[in-house]
Amino acid sequence: DPPLSPRSPSNGSSRNLSVDEMYLSDTGGQYLDGTTDITRTVHWGVPTPLQKEAYTRVLMGNIDLSRLVFPPNTAGGTVESFARRALWDVGLNYGHGTGHGIGNFLSVHEWPVGFQSNNVPLAAGMFTSIEPGYYRDGEFGIRIEDVALVVEAQTKKPFLTFEVVSLVPYDRNLIDLSLLSPEQIRYLNAYYETIRARVGPELQRQRLEEEYRWLQRSTEP
């Protein structure tokens, strides 16, 4: 097969960004101490009611799966629908998998971890993405993808849960707080506290003042 051509902008395909659209940014990097795969969706203007509700329900699915507590040896396919339930409630869905294994400075899409029926059961120490979404052809796309580590839960018997290790705020402009449960809001606030505690001092150390102010605004309770 011929090598894949690099994805670089060209005069034929490039266009100006505007504040009137949603933007989906699927980012990643490979570092000596790990691999990242993080997607955020943003809107810099005034989103439509559908865009805001769809984004919020994608976020609810991301949160519901991320905070789930489940027995050891649970198959990913068994819990996958937690990421879809908030969308299903209003007749929406997405047509791709909910997550895939992520190697440590290895493959970004690493078999056999994930949420499909033929993936291995989840076990402590596995890294997986959690990435629900929603898409309308020709209009907009939404995906919220985090990297999560399977860890032991604080339960009497040894159950499992996820620890989200990607520390990037979600777009406040697209969240309809009235749809979120108190538990989801508590999770969100705890996540924002973690981002502030871990990323804030590093931005200050690098004297990135504008970025630090953005982080503080983006992680307000």
ChimeraX commands (.cxc) that place a marker at each C-alpha (Angstrom):
marker #1 position 0.00,0.00,0.00 radius 0.5
marker #1 position 1.19,3.56,-0.61 radius 0.5
marker #1 position 2.08,5.50,2.55 radius 0.5
marker #1 position -0.65,7.66,4.05 radius 0.5
marker #1 position -0.24,11.30,3.07 radius 0.5
marker #1 position 0.12,13.71,6.01 radius 0.5
marker #1 position -2.96,15.68,6.94 radius 0.5
marker #1 position -1.83,19.23,6.25 radius 0.5
marker #1 position -3.87,22.31,5.31 radius 0.5
marker #1 position -4.11,23.41,1.70 radius 0.5
marker #1 position -5.54,26.42,-0.08 radius 0.5
marker #1 position -8.10,24.16,-1.68 radius 0.5
marker #1 position -9.55,22.75,1.54 radius 0.5
marker #1 position -8.79,25.38,4.17 radius 0.5
marker #1 position -11.37,27.90,5.36 radius 0.5
marker #1 position -11.69,30.47,8.10 radius 0.5
marker #1 position -13.02,29.49,11.49 radius 0.5
marker #1 position -16.12,31.31,12.70 radius 0.5
marker #1 position -17.84,31.70,16.07 radius 0.5
marker #1 position -21.07,30.28,14.62 radius 0.5
marker #1 position -20.06,26.62,14.44 radius 0.5
marker #1 position -19.14,23.69,16.64 radius 0.5
marker #1 position -15.60,22.37,16.40 radius 0.5
marker #1 position -14.54,18.83,17.23 radius 0.5
marker #1 position -10.83,18.54,18.03 radius 0.5
marker #1 position -9.47,14.97,18.25 radius 0.5
marker #1 position -5.96,15.30,19.65 radius 0.5
marker #1 position -3.22,12.97,20.75 radius 0.5
marker #1 position 0.47,12.57,21.32 radius 0.5
marker #1 position 2.93,9.81,22.07 radius 0.5
marker #1 position 5.37,10.49,24.88 radius 0.5
marker #1 position 7.99,8.27,26.50 radius 0.5
marker #1 position 5.75,7.93,29.56 radius 0.5
marker #1 position 2.42,7.42,27.81 radius 0.5
marker #1 position 0.02,7.99,24.94 radius 0.5
marker #1 position -2.88,10.47,24.88 radius 0.5
marker #1 position -6.12,10.40,22.89 radius 0.5
marker #1 position -8.39,13.28,23.92 radius 0.5
marker #1 position -11.33,14.81,22.05 radius 0.5
marker #1 position -13.11,18.01,22.98 radius 0.5
marker #1 position -15.96,19.81,21.21 radius 0.5
marker #1 position -16.29,23.59,21.51 radius 0.5
marker #1 position -18.58,26.39,20.35 radius 0.5
marker #1 position -17.33,29.98,20.63 radius 0.5
marker #1 position -20.66,31.63,19.83 radius 0.5
marker #1 position -24.29,30.84,20.61 radius 0.5
marker #1 position -25.09,27.12,20.18 radius 0.5
marker #1 position -28.57,26.05,19.10 radius 0.5
marker #1 position -30.80,24.37,21.71 radius 0.5
marker #1 position -30.26,21.01,19.96 radius 0.5
marker #1 position -26.47,21.44,19.94 radius 0.5
marker #1 position -26.49,22.29,23.64 radius 0.5
marker #1 position -28.77,19.43,24.63 radius 0.5
marker #1 position -26.91,16.89,22.47 radius 0.5
marker #1 position -23.55,17.99,23.89 radius 0.5
marker #1 position -24.85,17.83,27.44 radius 0.5
marker #1 position -26.24,14.33,26.92 radius 0.5
marker #1 position -22.93,13.16,25.42 radius 0.5
marker #1 position -21.19,14.59,28.49 radius 0.5
marker #1 position -23.72,12.85,30.78 radius 0.5
marker #1 position -22.88,9.54,29.10 radius 0.5
marker #1 position -19.17,10.17,29.48 radius 0.5
marker #1 position -19.66,10.93,33.19 radius 0.5
marker #1 position -22.04,8.01,33.82 radius 0.5
marker #1 position -19.59,5.46,32.44 radius 0.5
marker #1 position -16.54,7.13,34.03 radius 0.5
marker #1 position -18.04,7.05,37.54 radius 0.5
marker #1 position -19.55,3.58,37.23 radius 0.5
marker #1 position -18.64,0.99,39.88 radius 0.5
marker #1 position -18.76,-2.62,38.62 radius 0.5
marker #1 position -17.67,-6.15,39.64 radius 0.5
marker #1 position -14.27,-7.53,38.61 radius 0.5
marker #1 position -14.17,-9.52,35.36 radius 0.5
marker #1 position -17.00,-7.45,33.90 radius 0.5
marker #1 position -16.93,-7.35,30.11 radius 0.5
marker #1 position -16.75,-3.87,28.60 radius 0.5
marker #1 position -19.73,-4.65,26.40 radius 0.5
marker #1 position -21.84,-5.18,29.52 radius 0.5
marker #1 position -21.41,-1.58,30.74 radius 0.5
marker #1 position -21.15,0.19,27.37 radius 0.5
marker #1 position -24.79,1.29,27.34 radius 0.5
marker #1 position -24.21,3.56,30.36 radius 0.5
marker #1 position -22.45,5.91,27.92 radius 0.5
marker #1 position -25.51,5.92,25.63 radius 0.5
marker #1 position -28.39,6.04,28.09 radius 0.5
marker #1 position -28.75,9.86,28.29 radius 0.5
marker #1 position -28.87,10.00,24.47 radius 0.5
marker #1 position -31.24,7.02,24.21 radius 0.5
marker #1 position -33.62,8.79,26.62 radius 0.5
marker #1 position -34.47,11.29,23.86 radius 0.5
marker #1 position -34.05,9.00,20.84 radius 0.5
marker #1 position -30.45,9.90,19.94 radius 0.5
marker #1 position -27.45,7.61,19.45 radius 0.5
marker #1 position -23.98,7.37,17.87 radius 0.5
marker #1 position -22.67,4.89,15.34 radius 0.5
marker #1 position -19.22,4.02,16.66 radius 0.5
marker #1 position -17.67,2.17,19.57 radius 0.5
marker #1 position -17.59,3.71,23.04 radius 0.5
marker #1 position -13.89,3.17,23.66 radius 0.5
marker #1 position -10.69,1.30,22.89 radius 0.5
marker #1 position -7.56,0.22,24.74 radius 0.5
marker #1 position -4.65,2.65,24.74 radius 0.5
marker #1 position -1.08,1.40,24.88 radius 0.5
marker #1 position 1.65,2.91,27.03 radius 0.5
marker #1 position 3.86,4.48,24.32 radius 0.5
marker #1 position 2.46,1.77,22.04 radius 0.5
marker #1 position -0.65,1.61,19.86 radius 0.5
marker #1 position -3.24,4.37,20.22 radius 0.5
marker #1 position -5.98,1.83,19.45 radius 0.5
marker #1 position -4.72,-1.19,21.35 radius 0.5
marker #1 position -6.44,-4.56,21.24 radius 0.5
marker #1 position -7.97,-6.32,23.18 radius 0.5
marker #1 position -9.25,-3.76,25.73 radius 0.5
marker #1 position -12.48,-1.89,25.08 radius 0.5
marker #1 position -16.27,-1.95,25.19 radius 0.5
marker #1 position -17.11,-4.25,22.27 radius 0.5
marker #1 position -18.54,-7.72,22.70 radius 0.5
marker #1 position -15.27,-9.42,21.70 radius 0.5
marker #1 position -13.00,-7.45,24.08 radius 0.5
marker #1 position -11.47,-9.04,27.18 radius 0.5
marker #1 position -13.03,-8.38,30.64 radius 0.5
marker #1 position -11.95,-5.15,32.32 radius 0.5
marker #1 position -9.20,-5.46,34.94 radius 0.5
marker #1 position -7.30,-3.01,37.13 radius 0.5
marker #1 position -4.37,-1.41,35.31 radius 0.5
marker #1 position -5.98,-1.26,31.86 radius 0.5
marker #1 position -6.17,2.05,30.00 radius 0.5
marker #1 position -9.19,2.67,27.79 radius 0.5
marker #1 position -10.79,5.61,26.07 radius 0.5
marker #1 position -14.35,6.64,26.94 radius 0.5
marker #1 position -15.77,8.52,23.96 radius 0.5
marker #1 position -19.53,8.88,23.39 radius 0.5
marker #1 position -20.67,11.28,20.67 radius 0.5
marker #1 position -23.48,12.53,18.48 radius 0.5
marker #1 position -23.42,13.55,14.81 radius 0.5
marker #1 position -25.75,15.23,12.32 radius 0.5
marker #1 position -24.53,14.90,8.72 radius 0.5
marker #1 position -23.64,18.24,7.18 radius 0.5
marker #1 position -24.46,20.14,10.39 radius 0.5
marker #1 position -22.25,19.32,13.38 radius 0.5
marker #1 position -20.45,16.59,15.28 radius 0.5
marker #1 position -19.88,16.06,18.98 radius 0.5
marker #1 position -17.46,13.74,20.74 radius 0.5
marker #1 position -16.09,13.87,24.27 radius 0.5
marker #1 position -13.17,11.46,24.63 radius 0.5
marker #1 position -11.15,10.88,27.77 radius 0.5
marker #1 position -8.45,8.40,28.71 radius 0.5
marker #1 position -9.43,6.35,31.76 radius 0.5
marker #1 position -7.51,3.90,33.95 radius 0.5
marker #1 position -9.34,0.92,35.45 radius 0.5
marker #1 position -8.76,1.07,39.22 radius 0.5
marker #1 position -10.09,-0.61,42.36 radius 0.5
marker #1 position -13.17,1.10,43.79 radius 0.5
marker #1 position -13.53,2.15,47.44 radius 0.5
marker #1 position -16.04,-0.61,48.19 radius 0.5
marker #1 position -16.19,-3.31,50.87 radius 0.5
marker #1 position -15.75,-6.03,48.27 radius 0.5
marker #1 position -13.11,-5.56,45.54 radius 0.5
marker #1 position -15.08,-3.86,42.75 radius 0.5
marker #1 position -13.67,-1.70,39.95 radius 0.5
marker #1 position -14.21,1.80,38.57 radius 0.5
marker #1 position -12.46,4.27,36.26 radius 0.5
marker #1 position -10.03,7.10,37.01 radius 0.5
marker #1 position -10.03,9.67,34.20 radius 0.5
marker #1 position -6.41,10.66,33.62 radius 0.5
marker #1 position -6.85,13.18,30.78 radius 0.5
marker #1 position -7.14,16.60,32.43 radius 0.5
marker #1 position -8.85,18.95,29.97 radius 0.5
marker #1 position -11.94,21.04,30.86 radius 0.5
marker #1 position -15.22,20.61,28.98 radius 0.5
marker #1 position -16.82,23.56,27.15 radius 0.5
marker #1 position -19.04,25.37,29.68 radius 0.5
marker #1 position -20.75,27.20,26.81 radius 0.5
marker #1 position -22.35,23.90,25.70 radius 0.5
marker #1 position -23.47,22.48,29.07 radius 0.5
marker #1 position -27.14,22.70,30.05 radius 0.5
marker #1 position -26.84,22.35,33.83 radius 0.5
marker #1 position -30.58,21.75,34.20 radius 0.5
marker #1 position -30.16,18.30,32.61 radius 0.5
marker #1 position -27.40,17.17,35.00 radius 0.5
marker #1 position -28.11,15.25,38.19 radius 0.5
marker #1 position -26.56,16.38,41.51 radius 0.5
marker #1 position -24.22,13.37,41.31 radius 0.5
marker #1 position -23.07,14.35,37.81 radius 0.5
marker #1 position -22.43,17.94,38.94 radius 0.5
marker #1 position -20.45,16.69,41.97 radius 0.5
marker #1 position -18.36,14.49,39.66 radius 0.5
marker #1 position -17.74,17.44,37.32 radius 0.5
marker #1 position -16.65,19.70,40.19 radius 0.5
marker #1 position -14.30,17.03,41.58 radius 0.5
marker #1 position -12.80,16.59,38.10 radius 0.5
marker #1 position -12.28,20.35,37.79 radius 0.5
marker #1 position -10.57,20.45,41.21 radius 0.5
marker #1 position -8.21,17.71,40.03 radius 0.5
marker #1 position -7.40,19.65,36.84 radius 0.5
marker #1 position -6.66,22.80,38.84 radius 0.5
marker #1 position -4.47,20.95,41.34 radius 0.5
marker #1 position -2.42,19.04,38.75 radius 0.5
marker #1 position -2.28,21.33,35.71 radius 0.5
marker #1 position -2.44,24.77,37.34 radius 0.5
marker #1 position 0.98,24.66,39.10 radius 0.5
marker #1 position 2.65,23.42,35.90 radius 0.5
marker #1 position 1.22,26.32,33.87 radius 0.5
marker #1 position 2.47,28.73,36.55 radius 0.5
marker #1 position 5.89,27.07,36.56 radius 0.5
marker #1 position 6.12,27.65,32.80 radius 0.5
marker #1 position 4.88,31.26,33.28 radius 0.5
marker #1 position 1.92,30.64,30.98 radius 0.5
marker #1 position -0.24,33.32,32.57 radius 0.5
marker #1 position -2.90,33.60,29.85 radius 0.5
marker #1 position -3.30,29.82,29.79 radius 0.5
marker #1 position -3.47,29.72,33.59 radius 0.5
marker #1 position -6.26,32.32,33.64 radius 0.5
marker #1 position -8.14,30.32,30.99 radius 0.5
marker #1 position -7.79,27.17,33.09 radius 0.5
marker #1 position -9.13,28.93,36.20 radius 0.5
marker #1 position -12.15,30.29,34.28 radius 0.5
marker #1 position -12.81,26.89,32.68 radius 0.5
marker #1 position -12.74,24.99,35.99 radius 0.5
marker #1 position -14.93,27.20,38.15 radius 0.5
marker #1 position -17.40,25.11,40.21 radius 0.5
marker link #1:1,2 radius 0.2
marker link #1:2,3 radius 0.2
marker link #1:3,4 radius 0.2
marker link #1:4,5 radius 0.2
marker link #1:5,6 radius 0.2
marker link #1:6,7 radius 0.2
marker link #1:7,8 radius 0.2
marker link #1:8,9 radius 0.2
marker link #1:9,10 radius 0.2
marker link #1:10,11 radius 0.2
marker link #1:11,12 radius 0.2
marker link #1:12,13 radius 0.2
marker link #1:13,14 radius 0.2
marker link #1:14,15 radius 0.2
marker link #1:15,16 radius 0.2
marker link #1:16,17 radius 0.2
marker link #1:17,18 radius 0.2
marker link #1:18,19 radius 0.2
marker link #1:19,20 radius 0.2
marker link #1:20,21 radius 0.2
marker link #1:21,22 radius 0.2
marker link #1:22,23 radius 0.2
marker link #1:23,24 radius 0.2
marker link #1:24,25 radius 0.2
marker link #1:25,26 radius 0.2
marker link #1:26,27 radius 0.2
marker link #1:27,28 radius 0.2
marker link #1:28,29 radius 0.2
marker link #1:29,30 radius 0.2
marker link #1:30,31 radius 0.2
marker link #1:31,32 radius 0.2
marker link #1:32,33 radius 0.2
marker link #1:33,34 radius 0.2
marker link #1:34,35 radius 0.2
marker link #1:35,36 radius 0.2
marker link #1:36,37 radius 0.2
marker link #1:37,38 radius 0.2
marker link #1:38,39 radius 0.2
marker link #1:39,40 radius 0.2
marker link #1:40,41 radius 0.2
marker link #1:41,42 radius 0.2
marker link #1:42,43 radius 0.2
marker link #1:43,44 radius 0.2
marker link #1:44,45 radius 0.2
marker link #1:45,46 radius 0.2
marker link #1:46,47 radius 0.2
marker link #1:47,48 radius 0.2
marker link #1:48,49 radius 0.2
marker link #1:49,50 radius 0.2
marker link #1:50,51 radius 0.2
marker link #1:51,52 radius 0.2
marker link #1:52,53 radius 0.2
marker link #1:53,54 radius 0.2
marker link #1:54,55 radius 0.2
marker link #1:55,56 radius 0.2
marker link #1:56,57 radius 0.2
marker link #1:57,58 radius 0.2
marker link #1:58,59 radius 0.2
marker link #1:59,60 radius 0.2
marker link #1:60,61 radius 0.2
marker link #1:61,62 radius 0.2
marker link #1:62,63 radius 0.2
marker link #1:63,64 radius 0.2
marker link #1:64,65 radius 0.2
marker link #1:65,66 radius 0.2
marker link #1:66,67 radius 0.2
marker link #1:67,68 radius 0.2
marker link #1:68,69 radius 0.2
marker link #1:69,70 radius 0.2
marker link #1:70,71 radius 0.2
marker link #1:71,72 radius 0.2
marker link #1:72,73 radius 0.2
marker link #1:73,74 radius 0.2
marker link #1:74,75 radius 0.2
marker link #1:75,76 radius 0.2
marker link #1:76,77 radius 0.2
marker link #1:77,78 radius 0.2
marker link #1:78,79 radius 0.2
marker link #1:79,80 radius 0.2
marker link #1:80,81 radius 0.2
marker link #1:81,82 radius 0.2
marker link #1:82,83 radius 0.2
marker link #1:83,84 radius 0.2
marker link #1:84,85 radius 0.2
marker link #1:85,86 radius 0.2
marker link #1:86,87 radius 0.2
marker link #1:87,88 radius 0.2
marker link #1:88,89 radius 0.2
marker link #1:89,90 radius 0.2
marker link #1:90,91 radius 0.2
marker link #1:91,92 radius 0.2
marker link #1:92,93 radius 0.2
marker link #1:93,94 radius 0.2
marker link #1:94,95 radius 0.2
marker link #1:95,96 radius 0.2
marker link #1:96,97 radius 0.2
marker link #1:97,98 radius 0.2
marker link #1:98,99 radius 0.2
marker link #1:99,100 radius 0.2
marker link #1:100,101 radius 0.2
marker link #1:101,102 radius 0.2
marker link #1:102,103 radius 0.2
marker link #1:103,104 radius 0.2
marker link #1:104,105 radius 0.2
marker link #1:105,106 radius 0.2
marker link #1:106,107 radius 0.2
marker link #1:107,108 radius 0.2
marker link #1:108,109 radius 0.2
marker link #1:109,110 radius 0.2
marker link #1:110,111 radius 0.2
marker link #1:111,112 radius 0.2
marker link #1:112,113 radius 0.2
marker link #1:113,114 radius 0.2
marker link #1:114,115 radius 0.2
marker link #1:115,116 radius 0.2
marker link #1:116,117 radius 0.2
marker link #1:117,118 radius 0.2
marker link #1:118,119 radius 0.2
marker link #1:119,120 radius 0.2
marker link #1:120,121 radius 0.2
marker link #1:121,122 radius 0.2
marker link #1:122,123 radius 0.2
marker link #1:123,124 radius 0.2
marker link #1:124,125 radius 0.2
marker link #1:125,126 radius 0.2
marker link #1:126,127 radius 0.2
marker link #1:127,128 radius 0.2
marker link #1:128,129 radius 0.2
marker link #1:129,130 radius 0.2
marker link #1:130,131 radius 0.2
marker link #1:131,132 radius 0.2
marker link #1:132,133 radius 0.2
marker link #1:133,134 radius 0.2
marker link #1:134,135 radius 0.2
marker link #1:135,136 radius 0.2
marker link #1:136,137 radius 0.2
marker link #1:137,138 radius 0.2
marker link #1:138,139 radius 0.2
marker link #1:139,140 radius 0.2
marker link #1:140,141 radius 0.2
marker link #1:141,142 radius 0.2
marker link #1:142,143 radius 0.2
marker link #1:143,144 radius 0.2
marker link #1:144,145 radius 0.2
marker link #1:145,146 radius 0.2
marker link #1:146,147 radius 0.2
marker link #1:147,148 radius 0.2
marker link #1:148,149 radius 0.2
marker link #1:149,150 radius 0.2
marker link #1:150,151 radius 0.2
marker link #1:151,152 radius 0.2
marker link #1:152,153 radius 0.2
marker link #1:153,154 radius 0.2
marker link #1:154,155 radius 0.2
marker link #1:155,156 radius 0.2
marker link #1:156,157 radius 0.2
marker link #1:157,158 radius 0.2
marker link #1:158,159 radius 0.2
marker link #1:159,160 radius 0.2
marker link #1:160,161 radius 0.2
marker link #1:161,162 radius 0.2
marker link #1:162,163 radius 0.2
marker link #1:163,164 radius 0.2
marker link #1:164,165 radius 0.2
marker link #1:165,166 radius 0.2
marker link #1:166,167 radius 0.2
marker link #1:167,168 radius 0.2
marker link #1:168,169 radius 0.2
marker link #1:169,170 radius 0.2
marker link #1:170,171 radius 0.2
marker link #1:171,172 radius 0.2
marker link #1:172,173 radius 0.2
marker link #1:173,174 radius 0.2
marker link #1:174,175 radius 0.2
marker link #1:175,176 radius 0.2
marker link #1:176,177 radius 0.2
marker link #1:177,178 radius 0.2
marker link #1:178,179 radius 0.2
marker link #1:179,180 radius 0.2
marker link #1:180,181 radius 0.2
marker link #1:181,182 radius 0.2
marker link #1:182,183 radius 0.2
marker link #1:183,184 radius 0.2
marker link #1:184,185 radius 0.2
marker link #1:185,186 radius 0.2
marker link #1:186,187 radius 0.2
marker link #1:187,188 radius 0.2
marker link #1:188,189 radius 0.2
marker link #1:189,190 radius 0.2
marker link #1:190,191 radius 0.2
marker link #1:191,192 radius 0.2
marker link #1:192,193 radius 0.2
marker link #1:193,194 radius 0.2
marker link #1:194,195 radius 0.2
marker link #1:195,196 radius 0.2
marker link #1:196,197 radius 0.2
marker link #1:197,198 radius 0.2
marker link #1:198,199 radius 0.2
marker link #1:199,200 radius 0.2
marker link #1:200,201 radius 0.2
marker link #1:201,202 radius 0.2
marker link #1:202,203 radius 0.2
marker link #1:203,204 radius 0.2
marker link #1:204,205 radius 0.2
marker link #1:205,206 radius 0.2
marker link #1:206,207 radius 0.2
marker link #1:207,208 radius 0.2
marker link #1:208,209 radius 0.2
marker link #1:209,210 radius 0.2
marker link #1:210,211 radius 0.2
marker link #1:211,212 radius 0.2
marker link #1:212,213 radius 0.2
marker link #1:213,214 radius 0.2
marker link #1:214,215 radius 0.2
marker link #1:215,216 radius 0.2
marker link #1:216,217 radius 0.2
marker link #1:217,218 radius 0.2
marker link #1:218,219 radius 0.2
marker link #1:219,220 radius 0.2
marker link #1:220,221 radius 0.2
view
